[in-house]
Amino acid sequence: MSASMPIANDISLVITTYNRPQFLEMVLRSVLTLRTLPAEVVIADDGSGQETKDLIDRYKSLFPIPLIHSWIEDNGYRLSKSRNVAIAKASGSYIVQIDGDIVLSPYFIEDHMALAQRGYFVTGDRARLSENATERHTKNMDTKFTPFTWGLARPLTMLHSPMLNKLLKGHKGLHKIRGCHMAFFKDDLIRVNGYEERFFGWGSEDFELAQRFFHVGLKRKSAKLMACCVHLYHEWQDRGFANQNEKLLQETIDNKSTWAQIGIDQYL
């Protein structure tokens, strides 16, 4: 990697992870292929073990930008807390957030620089890789993907056309919002007190955050045909808390809430 690689000084890339070091390594490798780097990468670690720590320590020496390991104790599925803690540590004024199973295309940060706009938050899409293709790519640590890659579902999401993005209408409301690929200004997140940490287990914390963004007047912008990325295959998370989390979401909608009761303010 060239020492003169462009850096987006305002952008912090936040990557969530939990005990999937092979996937995380794929993601970190894809970061090293970016045409423009973020100012830093912050790993929002929900309590992973030593193997993940060792991996991050190894990549710190390979990264030309800071690679920060933000770790919380393993006490169940606490994605909201791990994100809040990590984002509080981020120095960038703009947060690009992905999960630790999202492999980035070379234009990813460059595109998010172009999409960033005051008054908006950005929601992105991702192609999905089959189980067999995921095994093959992770075995070879192959992070290169095109719309024609074998085993890729929804391959059209890998088409890159910033010009067409301006012509396409994105999804409205909460439809297809995915916390695995979002971006927002850090001060907008602080304005709504970050992620709601009453969410426990899989589901709805991203919808609820977006709903509070809407309640304070932010609009949603789509990253369709930009910031292309690939979601590696894995089994679905335990959804045992889904009903409880959906009730919290509905509470935010009904009350037009703008503030997380347990949020990021405790870490600032």
LOZA-630634 format. One record per residue: x, y, z of N, C-alpha, C in turn. Coordinates in pm, whole numbers, m for minus. Layout:
N
     n.X     n.Y     n.Z    ca.X    ca.Y    ca.Z     c.X     c.Y     c.Z
       X       Y       Z       X       Y       Z       X       Y       Z
...
//
This chain:
268
     n.X     n.Y     n.Z    ca.X    ca.Y    ca.Z     c.X     c.Y     c.Z
      83    m119       0       0       0       0      87     125       0
      51     218     m85     128     341     m97     113     427      27
     224     487      69     219     575     186     140     701     155
     119     732      27      46     851     m12    m101     823     m37
    m150     709       7    m291     674     m11    m381     783      49
    m481     832     m27    m570     935      27    m642     888     153
    m662     980     245    m729     949     370    m845    1046     390
    m962     990     423   m1079    1072     454   m1071    1111     600
   m1019    1228     628    m983    1267     764   m1101    1279     859
   m1222    1295     806   m1339    1312     892   m1413    1181     920
   m1372    1072     855   m1449     948     862   m1383     846     954
   m1462     795    1049   m1422     679    1129   m1504     559    1082
   m1436     451    1049   m1504     327    1011   m1517     240    1135
   m1640     209    1174   m1667     129    1294   m1717      m9    1250
   m1649    m113    1297   m1677    m251    1256   m1715    m332    1380
   m1835    m387    1382   m1876    m471    1494   m1824    m614    1474
   m1797    m681    1587   m1751    m820    1577   m1781    m894    1706
   m1792   m1026    1691   m1801   m1114    1808   m1757   m1255    1768
   m1635   m1289    1804   m1582   m1425    1789   m1596   m1483    1648
   m1570   m1400    1547   m1559   m1449    1409   m1430   m1393    1350
   m1314   m1434    1402   m1189   m1374    1358   m1160   m1395    1210
   m1202   m1509    1153   m1175   m1533    1011   m1252   m1433     925
   m1377   m1405     962   m1455   m1305     889   m1395   m1166     910
   m1359   m1135    1033   m1302   m1003    1061   m1174    m981     982
   m1095   m1085     967    m972   m1071     888   m1005   m1039     742
   m1108   m1102     688   m1151   m1070     552   m1188    m922     541
   m1261    m873     640   m1302    m733     637   m1181    m640     647
   m1089    m671     737    m969    m588     753    m884    m590     626
    m876    m705     563    m803    m712     435    m869    m624     330
   m1002    m623     328   m1071    m539     230   m1047    m391     259
   m1033    m354     387   m1001    m215     420    m867    m176     357
    m773    m268     358    m640    m240     301    m642    m226     149
    m752    m263      83    m763    m247     m62    m838    m119    m101
    m883     m41      m2    m961      79     m32    m880     182    m108
    m944     248    m204    m878     356    m280    m857     479    m192
    m951     501    m100    m939     606       1    m963     543     137
    m874     569     230    m885     511     363    m964     602     456
   m1032     544     556   m1088     628     662    m974     682     749
   m1005     776     835    m903     829     925    m860     724    1027
    m951     632    1060    m923     528    1158   m1026     417    1142
    m994     302    1197   m1089     191    1207   m1104     158    1354
   m1230     152    1400   m1258     117    1540   m1337     m13    1540
   m1283    m115    1607   m1352    m243    1616   m1441    m241    1739
   m1572    m251    1717   m1669    m257    1827   m1689    m404    1864
   m1614    m450    1963   m1606    m592    1997   m1696    m621    2118
   m1795    m708    2094   m1893    m743    2197   m1846    m859    2284
   m1715    m860    2317   m1665    m958    2413   m1594   m1077    2353
   m1532   m1062    2236   m1461   m1174    2173   m1341   m1217    2257
   m1292   m1339    2225   m1181   m1396    2299   m1045   m1358    2244
    m945   m1430    2289    m805   m1397    2262    m771   m1401    2113
    m833   m1492    2038    m801   m1505    1896    m831   m1375    1821
    m941   m1312    1855    m975   m1184    1791    m877   m1075    1832
    m841   m1071    1959    m743    m971    2007    m609    m988    1935
    m565   m1112    1922    m438   m1138    1854    m442   m1094    1709
    m556   m1120    1644    m572   m1080    1504    m562    m928    1490
    m633    m855    1575    m633    m709    1568    m493    m655    1597
    m427    m712    1697    m290    m668    1729    m197    m689    1609
    m216    m799    1538    m131    m828    1421    m157    m726    1310
    m284    m691    1291    m317    m599    1182    m282    m454    1216
    m268    m423    1343    m227    m287    1379     m94    m250    1314
      m5    m347    1304     126    m320    1243     119    m311    1091
      10    m361    1033      m7    m359     887     m84    m236     840
    m157    m174     929    m243     m62     893    m166      70     892
    m185     151     787    m122     284     783    m204     388     859
    m317     346     915    m404     433     994    m428     365    1129
    m475     438    1230    m502     375    1359    m608     265    1350
    m582     154    1415    m676      44    1428    m701      27    1578
    m821      62    1621    m853      71    1764    m944     m46    1803
    m906    m117    1908    m986    m230    1956   m1068    m184    2075
   m1198    m165    2052   m1291    m126    2158   m1364    m250    2205
   m1329    m300    2323   m1379    m429    2374   m1467    m407    2497
   m1581    m478    2502   m1661    m482    2624   m1671    m626    2670
   m1700    m646    2795   m1709    m780    2852   m1820    m860    2786
   m1795    m988    2767   m1895   m1078    2708   m2003   m1108    2812
   m2116   m1042    2796   m2228   m1060    2889   m2357   m1070    2811
   m2354   m1155    2708   m2470   m1168    2620   m2459   m1074    2501
   m2561   m1080    2417   m2564   m1004    2292   m2595    m858    2322
   m2492    m775    2324   m2508    m632    2359   m2452    m546    2247
   m2510    m561    2130   m2463    m489    2012   m2474    m338    2030
   m2585    m292    2086   m2604    m148    2104   m2495     m90    2193
   m2465    m157    2302   m2361    m109    2393   m2225    m109    2326
   m2192    m217    2255   m2060    m224    2191   m2044    m113    2089
   m2151     m80    2016   m2144      30    1919   m2130     165    1989
   m2207     186    2093   m2197     314    2165   m2057     337    2219
   m2000     235    2282   m1867     248    2340   m1764     279    2231
   m1775     207    2118   m1679     227    2008   m1694     364    1945
   m1817     407    1920   m1838     535    1854   m1796     650    1945
   m1813     634    2075   m1766     736    2169   m1615     755    2160
   m1543     648    2126   m1397     655    2112   m1354     711    1977
   m1444     711    1879   m1408     751    1743   m1378     900    1737
   m1275     936    1663   m1236    1077    1651   m1298    1146    1531
   m1349    1070    1435   m1407    1128    1315   m1541    1195    1341
   m1572    1296    1263   m1702    1363    1275   m1811    1288    1201
   m1772    1191    1117   m1868    1113    1040   m1839     965    1062
   m1943     889    1093   m1929     747    1125   m1984     663    1011
   m1901     574     958   m1948     471     865   m1943     340     941
   m2056     274     951   m2073     159    1038   m2103      34     956
   m2027     m72     981   m2052    m200     916   m2039    m311    1020
   m2088    m429     985   m2068    m547    1067   m1940    m618    1026
   m1893    m704    1112   m1767    m774    1088   m1776    m889     991
   m1883    m894     911   m1895    m992     804   m1925    m923     671
   m1892    m794     663   m1918    m714     543   m1785    m680     477
   m1760    m738     360   m1635    m717     286   m1656    m599     190
   m1564    m504     194   m1580    m377     124   m1520    m377     m16
   m1585    m305    m106   m1528    m280    m238   m1430    m164    m228
   m1338    m150    m322   m1236     m44    m313   m1292      97    m306
   m1414     121    m359   m1471     256    m362   m1550     290    m234
   m1553     201    m138   m1648     211     m27   m1640     344      48
   m1525     381      98   m1512     505     175   m1523     627      84
   m1467     617     m34   m1477     725    m133   m1623     760    m159
   m1706     657    m175   m1848     679    m200   m1918     740     m79
   m1884     694      40   m1947     752     159   m1908     898     178
   m1789     935     136   m1751    1077     139   m1846    1158      51
   m1880    1103     m66   m1968    1173    m159   m2113    1175    m109
   m2154    1073     m34   m2292    1063      12   m2320    1146     137
   m2217    1174     215   m2236    1245     342   m2295    1383     317
   m2403    1414     387   m2471    1543     371   m2543    1578     500
   m2526    1700     546   m2595    1744     666   m2747    1731     650
   m2812    1683     755   m2957    1664     751   m2998    1526     708
   m2900    1439     677   m2929    1304     630   m2846    1201     706
   m2900    1079     712   m2819     961     742   m2830     868     623
   m2734     781     608   m2724     697     488   m2745     550     524
   m2826     482     442   m2842     337     458   m2792     269     331
   m2715     164     350   m2655      95     237   m2712     m44     216
   m2676    m101     105   m2718    m236      69   m2596    m327      74
   m2616    m456      48   m2504    m549      36   m2549    m670     m42
   m2454    m724    m120   m2478    m852    m185   m2455    m962     m82
   m2509   m1080    m109   m2494   m1191     m15   m2419   m1305     m81
   m2324   m1361      m9   m2244   m1472     m59   m2297   m1603      m2
   m2303   m1706     m86   m2354   m1835     m42   m2259   m1900      59
   m2307   m2004     125   m2226   m2073     225   m2100   m2132     163
   m2114   m2203      51   m1997   m2266     m12   m1898   m2162     m63
   m1950   m2054    m123   m1862   m1950    m174   m1792   m1877     m59
   m1862   m1859      52   m1801   m1796     169   m1685   m1881     221
   m1705   m2011     227   m1598   m2101     271   m1477   m2090     179
   m1502   m2083      50   m1392   m2075     m47   m1317   m1943     m33
   m1391   m1833     m23   m1327   m1702     m16   m1250   m1683     115
   m1307   m1729     226   m1238   m1712     354   m1116   m1804     363
   m1124   m1921     304   m1009   m2011     303    m891   m1948     229
    m922   m1882     118    m817   m1819      36    m793   m1672      72
    m869   m1621     168    m864   m1479     203    m876   m1392      77
    m974   m1427      m5    m998   m1358    m131   m1108   m1255    m110
   m1074   m1127    m115   m1170   m1020     m89   m1217    m950    m216
   m1183   m1005    m331   m1221    m941    m456   m1355    m996    m504
   m1452    m907    m527   m1584    m947    m572   m1630    m857    m686
   m1703    m916    m780   m1765    m844    m890   m1910    m894    m901
   m1993    m831    m984   m2129    m883   m1003   m2132   m1026   m1059
   m2017   m1072   m1111   m2013   m1205   m1173   m1946   m1310   m1083
   m1917   m1275    m959   m1855   m1370    m868   m1947   m1488    m842
   m1888   m1607    m848   m1965   m1730    m823   m2019   m1731    m679
   m2147   m1770    m665   m2207   m1782    m533   m2265   m1655    m477
   m2270   m1549    m559   m2318   m1420    m512   m2468   m1406    m540
   m2546   m1386    m435   m2687   m1355    m451   m2704   m1203    m455
   m2807   m1157    m525   m2832   m1014    m544   m2709    m945    m603
   m2655   m1000    m712   m2529    m947    m767   m2540    m805    m820
   m2660    m759    m856   m2674    m623    m910   m2636    m517    m807
   m2638    m553    m678   m2597    m457    m576   m2447    m429    m583
   m2372    m508    m661   m2230    m484    m677   m2199    m394    m797
   m2302    m354    m870   m2281    m258    m978   m2250    m122    m918
   m2148     m55    m970   m2104      72    m914   m2134     184   m1013
   m2227     273    m977   m2262     383   m1065   m2312     502    m983
   m2220     588    m937   m2262     707    m862   m2360     795    m940
   m2347     798   m1072   m2437     880   m1153   m2580     827   m1145
   m2597     693   m1156   m2731     636   m1147   m2788     646   m1007
   m2702     647    m907   m2750     661    m769   m2832     787    m752
   m2791     893    m820   m2862    1020    m808   m3002    1013    m870
   m3024     918    m961   m3152     907   m1030   m3248     809    m965
   m3194     719    m881   m3276     615    m820   m3339     664    m691
   m3462     622    m668   m3528     650    m542   m3493     541    m442
   m3447     579    m326   m3414     482    m223   m3539     439    m147
   m3523     345     m54   m3633     301      30   m3672     412     126
   m3799     412     165   m3851     511     257   m3875     448     394
   m3890     534     495   m3923     486     628   m3820     388     681
   m3869     282     746   m3780     183     806   m3754      65     713
   m3810      68     592   m3798     m46     502   m3652     m72     466
   m3607    m192     492   m3473    m241     456   m3360    m158     518
   m3383     m99     633   m3272     m39     707   m3191    m151     770
   m3061    m146     755   m2974    m250     809   m2857    m184     882
   m2845    m212    1011   m2734    m158    1088   m2600    m211    1043
   m2600    m318     964   m2474    m373     913   m2409    m282     811
   m2482    m179     763   m2426     m82     668   m2505      48     679
   m2456     137     763   m2517     268     783   m2408     373     798
   m2446     499     783   m2352     608     804   m2428     730     854
   m2362     809     940   m2427     926     999   m2321    1016    1060
   m2357    1142    1082   m2268    1233    1153   m2270    1196    1302
   m2152    1199    1363   m2142    1160    1503   m2226    1251    1591
   m2229    1380    1561   m2308    1469    1646   m2458    1446    1632
   m2502    1394    1516   m2643    1355    1502   m2674    1235    1592
   m2579    1141    1600   m2600    1026    1688   m2604    1071    1834
   m2515    1162    1871   m2514    1213    2009   m2643    1290    2038
   m2694    1357    1938   m2819    1434    1952   m2937    1347    1995
   m2936    1218    1955   m3044    1126    1993   m2997    1027    2100
   m2877    1051    2154   m2816     970    2259   m2780     828    2214
   m2741     816    2087   m2684     690    2040   m2783     575    2034
   m2726     455    2036   m2809     334    2035   m2874     314    2171
   m2994     261    2169   m3067     232    2292   m3020      98    2348
   m2956     103    2466   m2897     m17    2523   m2997    m108    2595
   m3124     m68    2597   m3226    m161    2647   m3251    m275    2549
   m3204    m258    2427   m3214    m368    2331   m3112    m475    2368
   m3157    m597    2375   m3071    m710    2408   m3104    m823    2312
   m3001    m889    2259   m3026    m993    2160   m3047    m933    2022
   m3078   m1018    1929   m3085    m978    1789   m3210    m894    1761
   m3194    m790    1681   m3305    m728    1613   m3358    m595    1662
   m3391    m508    1565   m3469    m384    1579   m3394    m265    1636
   m3272    m283    1688   m3199    m167    1742   m3166     m66    1632
   m3144    m116    1509   m3115     m26    1397   m3240      48    1352
   m3355     m21    1349   m3481      45    1315   m3513     156    1416
   m3491     124    1544   m3526     218    1649   m3440     343    1643
   m3310     325    1617   m3223     441    1600   m3270     526    1482
   m3300     462    1370   m3346     537    1253   m3474     613    1282
   m3564     552    1360   m3689     619    1393   m3663     746    1474
   m3567     740    1567   m3533     862    1643   m3465     965    1553
   m3385     920    1456   m3331    1013    1357   m3444    1087    1285
   m3546    1012    1243   m3660    1075    1175   m3729    1175    1268
   m3741    1139    1395   m3813    1226    1488   m3743    1360    1512
   m3610    1364    1494   m3540    1493    1508   m3522    1564    1374
   m3584    1509    1270   m3586    1580    1142   m3486    1535    1038
   m3409    1429    1067   m3316    1380     966   m3391    1305     856
   m3334    1307     737   m3388    1232     624   m3295    1117     590
   m3348    1024     517   m3273     903     480   m3224     913     337
   m3098     881     317   m3040     878     184   m2992     736     154
   m3011     692      30   m2974     557      m9   m2836     553     m73
   m2761     447     m44   m2630     425    m107   m2639     325    m221
   m2758     306    m279   m2774     212    m390   m2674     242    m502
   m2610     139    m552   m2512     146    m659   m2386     222    m619
   m2370     242    m489   m2248     302    m435   m2210     226    m308
   m2086     245    m263   m2039     179    m139   m2074      31    m141
   m2041     m35    m251   m2076    m176    m268   m2001    m263    m166
   m2067    m369    m121   m2006    m459     m24   m2075    m594     m28
   m2011    m692      34   m2059    m831      30   m2075    m884     172
   m2190    m945     197   m2220   m1005     328   m2183   m1153     324
   m2086   m1192     406   m2044   m1331     414   m2153   m1415     482
   m2164   m1539     440   m2269   m1626     492   m2240   m1672     635
   m2344   m1672     717   m2336   m1734     850   m2478   m1769     894
   m2488   m1854     993   m2619   m1888    1048   m2680   m1765    1113
   m2813   m1757    1112   m2882   m1644    1172   m2863   m1643    1322
   m2863   m1523    1377   m2851   m1508    1521   m2975   m1560    1592
   m2960   m1593    1721   m3073   m1630    1805   m3169   m1512    1814
   m3295   m1535    1780   m3394   m1427    1779   m3489   m1434    1898
   m3442   m1494    2007   m3527   m1512    2123   m3579   m1384    2185
   m3509   m1271    2161   m3551   m1143    2218   m3623   m1056    2116
   m3656   m1111    2000   m3712   m1029    1891   m3842    m961    1933
   m3931   m1032    1998   m4060    m973    2037   m4041    m859    2136
   m3953    m879    2234   m3925    m775    2332   m3867    m652    2265
   m3774    m673    2169   m3712    m561    2099   m3813    m487    2010
   m3904    m561    1949   m4006    m497    1866   m4099    m409    1950
   m4122    m448    2074   m4203    m365    2164   m4133    m234    2194
   m4001    m239    2213   m3924    m117    2237   m3930     m25    2114
   m3920     m83    1996   m3932      m6    1873   m4068      62    1865
   m4173     m14    1892   m4309      41    1884   m4327     153    1987
   m4265     138    2103   m4271     242    2206   m4211     373    2154
   m4098     362    2084   m4034     482    2027   m4123     545    1922
   m4186     463    1839   m4275     514    1734   m4395     585    1797
   m4459     518    1894   m4581     573    1955   m4554     701    2032
   m4439     706    2102   m4408     821    2187   m4331     931    2113
   m4299     904    1985   m4217     997    1907   m4088    1033    1981
   m4027     931    2040   m3907     950    2122   m3790     997    2036
   m3707    1082    2095   m3586    1130    2027   m3460    1097    2105
   m3474    1037    2223   m3360    1019    2314   m3357     877    2366
   m3242     811    2356   m3225     677    2413   m3218     687    2565
   m3298     607    2635   m3297     610    2781   m3162     568    2837
   m3103     465    2778   m2968     422    2815   m2885     429    2687
   m2800     531    2676   m2735     556    2549   m2590     592    2561
   m2544     667    2460   m2401     694    2444   m2348     799    2542
   m2438     877    2603   m2393     987    2688   m2308     941    2806
   m2327     816    2851   m2251     765    2966   m2104     741    2933
   m2067     744    2803   m1928     718    2763   m1857     843    2712
   m1930     954    2704   m1871    1074    2647   m1801    1159    2753
//
